[in-house]
Amino acid sequence: MTEFKRIPPAQAQALREQGAVVVDVRDPQTFASSHIAGAHHLDNHSLHDFIANADLDKPLVVVCYHGNSSQSAAAYLVSQGFAEVYSLDGGFELWRSTYPAEIAQAE
């Protein structure tokens, strides 16, 4: 895959169940308050370590608020060598309404 693909929540959930890595590019406070269960937070501070330690062949689903910022992040991750990258259409907001049981809340 030389480009990322935009996918709906149902396809993202299927990929998740098959072991895809979910990364969330929203701001740290928003991520901390609630996010897709098992998601990793990615920002300018954690990006280098994430890429250095990642399995580049594992599917990667990128999440933002509404599905716009995740597209830029997904394109960047493809350029860094990830083989299979997806941007979640509708972002976290659509995910939350589609899969409310799959949300991790702040403790």
Backbone as a printed PyTorch tensor [residue, N CA C, xyz], in Angstrom:
tensor([[[  0.8650,  -1.1790,   0.0000],
         [  0.0000,   0.0000,   0.0000],
         [  0.9060,   1.2340,   0.0000]],

        [[  0.7790,   2.0570,  -1.0350],
         [  1.6100,   3.2500,  -1.1070],
         [  0.8600,   4.4770,  -0.6150]],

        [[ -0.4380,   4.3310,  -0.4030],
         [ -1.2400,   5.4130,   0.1420],
         [ -2.1190,   4.8330,   1.2440]],

        [[ -2.6510,   5.7040,   2.0790],
         [ -3.5850,   5.2450,   3.1040],
         [ -4.9740,   5.1270,   2.5040]],

        [[ -5.8470,   4.3980,   3.1910],
         [ -7.2450,   4.2880,   2.7830],
         [ -8.1290,   4.8640,   3.8740]],

        [[ -9.2210,   5.4790,   3.4640],
         [-10.2100,   5.9730,   4.4280],
         [-11.2220,   4.8580,   4.6430]],

        [[-11.5190,   4.5640,   5.9090],
         [-12.4280,   3.4620,   6.2110],
         [-13.4710,   3.8770,   7.2450]],

        [[-14.6440,   3.2440,   7.2100],
         [-15.6880,   3.5210,   8.2000],
         [-15.4090,   2.7700,   9.4990]],

        [[-16.0980,   3.1370,  10.5750],
         [-15.8750,   2.4760,  11.8650],
         [-15.9950,   0.9520,  11.8210]],

        [[-16.9390,   0.4080,  11.0810],
         [-17.1050,  -1.0480,  11.0470],
         [-15.8520,  -1.7400,  10.5160]],

        [[-15.2530,  -1.1780,   9.4970],
         [-14.0290,  -1.7710,   8.9450],
         [-12.8630,  -1.5940,   9.9180]],

        [[-12.8130,  -0.4490,  10.5870],
         [-11.7660,  -0.2180,  11.5880],
         [-11.8980,  -1.2230,  12.7340]],

        [[-13.1270,  -1.4870,  13.1490],
         [-13.3600,  -2.4410,  14.2270],
         [-12.9140,  -3.8410,  13.7920]],

        [[-13.2120,  -4.2240,  12.5650],
         [-12.7860,  -5.5310,  12.0600],
         [-11.2590,  -5.6260,  12.0470]],

        [[-10.5930,  -4.5710,  11.6150],
         [ -9.1260,  -4.5560,  11.6240],
         [ -8.5840,  -4.6490,  13.0470]],

        [[ -9.2280,  -3.9270,  13.9600],
         [ -8.8380,  -3.9590,  15.3760],
         [ -8.9050,  -5.3850,  15.9100]],

        [[ -9.9880,  -6.0680,  15.5790],
         [-10.1710,  -7.4430,  16.0460],
         [ -9.1210,  -8.3810,  15.4680]],

        [[ -8.5300,  -8.0020,  14.3480],
         [ -7.4810,  -8.8060,  13.7120],
         [ -6.0850,  -8.3660,  14.1420]],

        [[ -6.0050,  -7.4350,  15.0960],
         [ -4.7050,  -7.0450,  15.6380],
         [ -4.1250,  -5.7500,  15.1310]],

        [[ -4.8960,  -4.9720,  14.3820],
         [ -4.3940,  -3.6780,  13.9080],
         [ -4.0900,  -2.7660,  15.0990]],

        [[ -3.1220,  -1.8990,  14.9210],
         [ -2.7580,  -0.9060,  15.9290],
         [ -3.5940,   0.3380,  15.6720]],

        [[ -4.1850,   0.8990,  16.7380],
         [ -4.9680,   2.1330,  16.6200],
         [ -4.1570,   3.2560,  17.2540]],

        [[ -3.9650,   4.3380,  16.4970],
         [ -3.2710,   5.5130,  17.0240],
         [ -4.2060,   6.7080,  16.9540]],

        [[ -4.1930,   7.5010,  17.9930],
         [ -5.0710,   8.6570,  18.1440],
         [ -4.2120,   9.9100,  18.1320]],

        [[ -4.5170,  10.8410,  17.2180],
         [ -3.7010,  12.0470,  17.0760],
         [ -4.3720,  13.2940,  17.6590]],

        [[ -5.4280,  13.0940,  18.4600],
         [ -6.0700,  14.2450,  19.1170],
         [ -5.1560,  14.7690,  20.2240]],

        [[ -5.5010,  15.9050,  20.7870],
         [ -4.6460,  16.4980,  21.8200],
         [ -4.6210,  15.5960,  23.0640]],

        [[ -3.5440,  15.6910,  23.8500],
         [ -3.3560,  14.7830,  24.9940],
         [ -4.4930,  14.8050,  26.0170]],

        [[ -5.0510,  15.9800,  26.3080],
         [ -6.1180,  16.0710,  27.3050],
         [ -7.3820,  15.3670,  26.8230]],

        [[ -7.7130,  15.5550,  25.5650],
         [ -8.8990,  14.9160,  25.0030],
         [ -8.7120,  13.4060,  24.9540]],

        [[ -7.5360,  12.9770,  24.5120],
         [ -7.2400,  11.5380,  24.4850],
         [ -7.3530,  10.9510,  25.8830]],

        [[ -6.8020,  11.6590,  26.8710],
         [ -6.8240,  11.1590,  28.2540],
         [ -8.2500,  11.0190,  28.7860]],

        [[ -9.1520,  11.9010,  28.3480],
         [-10.5160,  11.8430,  28.8820],
         [-11.3160,  10.6800,  28.2970]],

        [[-11.1050,  10.3540,  27.0310],
         [-11.7300,   9.1660,  26.4390],
         [-11.1130,   8.8950,  25.0730]],

        [[-10.9740,   7.6080,  24.7740],
         [-10.3900,   7.1890,  23.5080],
         [-10.8190,   5.7570,  23.1990]],

        [[-10.5420,   5.3130,  21.9920],
         [-10.8260,   3.9300,  21.6190],
         [ -9.9690,   3.0260,  22.4970]],

        [[-10.5950,   2.0310,  23.0880],
         [ -9.8710,   1.1150,  23.9800],
         [ -8.6580,   0.5300,  23.2590]],

        [[ -7.5100,   0.6080,  23.9270],
         [ -6.2790,   0.0590,  23.3800],
         [ -5.5210,   0.9830,  22.4490]],

        [[ -6.0640,   2.1640,  22.1660],
         [ -5.3900,   3.0990,  21.2470],
         [ -4.1460,   3.6880,  21.8850]],

        [[ -3.1930,   4.0240,  21.0450],
         [ -1.9640,   4.7000,  21.4690],
         [ -2.1070,   6.1730,  21.1130]],

        [[ -1.6720,   7.0480,  21.9990],
         [ -1.6980,   8.4740,  21.6800],
         [ -0.4240,   8.8310,  20.9320]],

        [[ -0.5700,   9.5370,  19.8240],
         [  0.5880,   9.9810,  19.0520],
         [  0.5780,  11.4950,  18.9640]],

        [[  1.7020,  12.0880,  19.3090],
         [  1.8800,  13.5300,  19.1090],
         [  3.3370,  13.7570,  18.7360]],

        [[  3.7360,  14.9960,  18.6110],
         [  5.1110,  15.2930,  18.2000],
         [  6.1470,  14.7280,  19.1580]],

        [[  5.7680,  14.5290,  20.4270],
         [  6.7120,  14.0250,  21.4180],
         [  6.8630,  12.5070,  21.3690]],

        [[  5.7940,  11.7920,  21.0340],
         [  5.8370,  10.3300,  21.0600],
         [  6.0330,   9.7090,  19.6760]],

        [[  5.9310,  10.4950,  18.6280],
         [  5.9570,   9.9790,  17.2650],
         [  7.2440,   9.2320,  16.9340]],

        [[  8.3950,   9.8160,  17.2400],
         [  9.6720,   9.1920,  16.8900],
         [  9.8150,   7.8220,  17.5400]],

        [[  9.5390,   7.7300,  18.8330],
         [  9.6570,   6.4450,  19.5350],
         [  8.6550,   5.4330,  18.9960]],

        [[  7.4460,   5.8990,  18.6980],
         [  6.4320,   4.9940,  18.1580],
         [  6.9230,   4.3810,  16.8470]],

        [[  7.4110,   5.2190,  15.9410],
         [  7.8800,   4.7360,  14.6390],
         [  9.0830,   3.8050,  14.8270]],

        [[  9.9990,   4.1860,  15.6980],
         [ 11.2110,   3.3840,  15.9090],
         [ 10.8980,   1.9900,  16.4430]],

        [[  9.8230,   1.8610,  17.2260],
         [  9.5060,   0.5860,  17.8620],
         [  8.3510,  -0.1690,  17.2120]],

        [[  7.7740,   0.3810,  16.1600],
         [  6.5750,  -0.2060,  15.5590],
         [  6.9060,  -1.3350,  14.5910]],

        [[  5.9510,  -2.2270,  14.4290],
         [  5.9900,  -3.2510,  13.3890],
         [  5.3840,  -2.5920,  12.1480]],

        [[  6.2160,  -2.2600,  11.1850],
         [  5.7620,  -1.5020,  10.0160],
         [  4.8030,  -2.2890,   9.1310]],

        [[  4.7480,  -3.6120,   9.3100],
         [  3.8640,  -4.4430,   8.5000],
         [  2.4870,  -4.6420,   9.1210]],

        [[  2.3270,  -4.2280,  10.3790],
         [  1.0360,  -4.3770,  11.0520],
         [  0.0860,  -3.2720,  10.5940]],

        [[ -1.1900,  -3.6010,  10.3320],
         [ -2.1420,  -2.5520,   9.9400],
         [ -2.2400,  -1.4730,  11.0170]],

        [[ -2.3940,  -0.2410,  10.5740],
         [ -2.4230,   0.9160,  11.4600],
         [ -3.6640,   1.7460,  11.1420]],

        [[ -4.4910,   2.0090,  12.1670],
         [ -5.6870,   2.8250,  12.0020],
         [ -5.4510,   4.1470,  12.7300]],

        [[ -5.5530,   5.2570,  12.0090],
         [ -5.2970,   6.5830,  12.5650],
         [ -6.6340,   7.2770,  12.8450]],

        [[ -6.7550,   7.8230,  14.0580],
         [ -7.9960,   8.4330,  14.5240],
         [ -7.7390,   9.8760,  14.9510]],

        [[ -8.6770,  10.7670,  14.6000],
         [ -8.6530,  12.1410,  15.1110],
         [-10.0680,  12.4720,  15.5650]],

        [[-10.4190,  13.7410,  15.6020],
         [-11.7580,  14.1350,  16.0570],
         [-12.8510,  13.7120,  15.0800]],

        [[-12.7200,  14.1590,  13.8100],
         [-13.7930,  13.9470,  12.8270],
         [-13.3250,  13.2790,  11.5410]],

        [[-12.0610,  12.9040,  11.4600],
         [-11.5660,  12.2170,  10.2690],
         [-10.8170,  13.0890,   9.2860]],

        [[-10.4540,  14.3100,   9.6850],
         [ -9.7070,  15.1930,   8.7930],
         [ -8.2050,  15.1710,   9.0860]],

        [[ -7.8210,  15.4670,  10.3200],
         [ -6.4030,  15.4810,  10.6950],
         [ -5.7700,  14.0990,  10.5460]],

        [[ -6.5640,  13.0700,  10.7330],
         [ -6.0230,  11.7120,  10.6310],
         [ -5.5340,  11.4100,   9.2190]],

        [[ -6.0950,  12.0800,   8.2280],
         [ -5.6480,  11.8350,   6.8530],
         [ -4.2180,  12.3250,   6.6480]],

        [[ -3.8940,  13.4940,   7.1740],
         [ -2.5220,  14.0060,   7.0720],
         [ -1.5630,  13.1090,   7.8350]],

        [[ -1.9880,  12.6980,   9.0320],
         [ -1.1430,  11.8220,   9.8490],
         [ -0.9460,  10.4790,   9.1540]],

        [[ -1.9960,   9.9470,   8.5560],
         [ -1.9010,   8.6640,   7.8540],
         [ -0.9390,   8.7700,   6.6750]],

        [[ -1.0250,   9.8600,   5.9130],
         [ -0.1220,  10.0590,   4.7750],
         [  1.3250,  10.1210,   5.2600]],

        [[  1.5540,  10.7980,   6.3740],
         [  2.9020,  10.8820,   6.9320],
         [  3.4010,   9.4930,   7.3400]],

        [[  2.5580,   8.7070,   7.9920],
         [  2.9740,   7.3790,   8.4480],
         [  3.2730,   6.4530,   7.2710]],

        [[  2.5290,   6.5950,   6.1790],
         [  2.8570,   5.8370,   4.9680],
         [  4.2560,   6.2300,   4.5020]],

        [[  4.5610,   7.5310,   4.5300],
         [  5.8750,   8.0080,   4.0790],
         [  7.0030,   7.5230,   4.9840]],

        [[  6.6660,   7.1110,   6.2010],
         [  7.6630,   6.6070,   7.1470],
         [  7.8450,   5.0870,   7.0470]],

        [[  7.1610,   4.4630,   6.1110],
         [  7.3930,   3.0520,   5.8550],
         [  6.3180,   2.0870,   6.3240]],

        [[  5.2460,   2.6000,   6.9150],
         [  4.1660,   1.6960,   7.3220],
         [  3.4930,   1.1600,   6.0570]],

        [[  3.2580,  -0.1540,   6.0340],
         [  2.7650,  -0.8130,   4.8290],
         [  1.2600,  -0.6860,   4.6420]],

        [[  0.5150,  -0.6260,   5.7360],
         [ -0.9440,  -0.6750,   5.6520],
         [ -1.5360,   0.3360,   6.6330]],

        [[ -1.9300,   1.4990,   6.1190],
         [ -2.3960,   2.5990,   6.9650],
         [ -3.8060,   3.0080,   6.5620]],

        [[ -4.6530,   3.2270,   7.5740],
         [ -6.0410,   3.6040,   7.3610],
         [ -6.3720,   4.8400,   8.1840]],

        [[ -7.2200,   5.7090,   7.6330],
         [ -7.7380,   6.8710,   8.3500],
         [ -9.2060,   6.5940,   8.6550]],

        [[ -9.5950,   6.7670,   9.9180],
         [-10.9680,   6.4880,  10.3310],
         [-11.8920,   7.6190,   9.9010]],

        [[-12.7630,   7.3440,   8.9370],
         [-13.7570,   8.3340,   8.5100],
         [-14.6990,   8.6340,   9.6670]],

        [[-14.9900,   9.9030,   9.8700],
         [-15.8750,  10.3020,  10.9620],
         [-15.1570,  10.4340,  12.2820]],

        [[-13.9240,   9.9570,  12.3490],
         [-13.0870,  10.0960,  13.5330],
         [-13.6710,   9.5030,  14.8040]],

        [[-13.1240,   9.9690,  15.9240],
         [-13.5390,   9.4690,  17.2250],
         [-15.0130,   9.7360,  17.4840]],

        [[-15.5160,  10.8710,  16.9970],
         [-16.9180,  11.2190,  17.2610],
         [-17.8660,  10.1840,  16.6630]],

        [[-17.6200,   9.7590,  15.4360],
         [-18.4690,   8.7340,  14.8230],
         [-18.2290,   7.3820,  15.4980]],

        [[-16.9750,   7.0810,  15.8340],
         [-16.6690,   5.8300,  16.5330],
         [-17.4470,   5.7510,  17.8440]],

        [[-17.4230,   6.8370,  18.6140],
         [-18.0780,   6.8580,  19.9250],
         [-19.5780,   6.5680,  19.7940]],

        [[-20.2180,   7.0920,  18.7610],
         [-21.6430,   6.8390,  18.6020],
         [-21.9120,   5.4440,  18.0270]],

        [[-20.9390,   4.8800,  17.3120],
         [-21.1060,   3.5540,  16.7110],
         [-20.7550,   2.4300,  17.6850]],

        [[-19.6770,   2.6080,  18.4470],
         [-19.1780,   1.5790,  19.3720],
         [-18.9680,   2.1490,  20.7740]],

        [[-20.0290,   2.5740,  21.4410],
         [-19.8510,   3.1870,  22.7610],
         [-19.2110,   2.2520,  23.7950]],

        [[-19.3690,   0.9570,  23.6290],
         [-18.7790,   0.0110,  24.5800],
         [-17.2760,  -0.1420,  24.3850]],

        [[-16.7440,   0.3770,  23.2790],
         [-15.3170,   0.2410,  22.9670],
         [-14.5200,   1.5060,  23.3220]],

        [[-15.0560,   2.2940,  24.2390],
         [-14.4110,   3.5480,  24.6360],
         [-13.7800,   3.3760,  26.0190]],

        [[-12.5200,   3.7840,  26.1190],
         [-11.8450,   3.7990,  27.4160],
         [-12.0030,   5.1920,  28.0090]],

        [[-12.5080,   5.2770,  29.2230],
         [-12.7160,   6.5600,  29.9080],
         [-11.5430,   6.8470,  30.8310]],

        [[-11.3630,   8.1030,  31.1470],
         [-10.3310,   8.4880,  32.1060],
         [-10.6800,   7.8870,  33.4660]],

        [[ -9.6500,   7.5260,  34.1850],
         [ -9.8900,   6.9170,  35.5030],
         [ -9.7310,   7.9330,  36.6090]]])
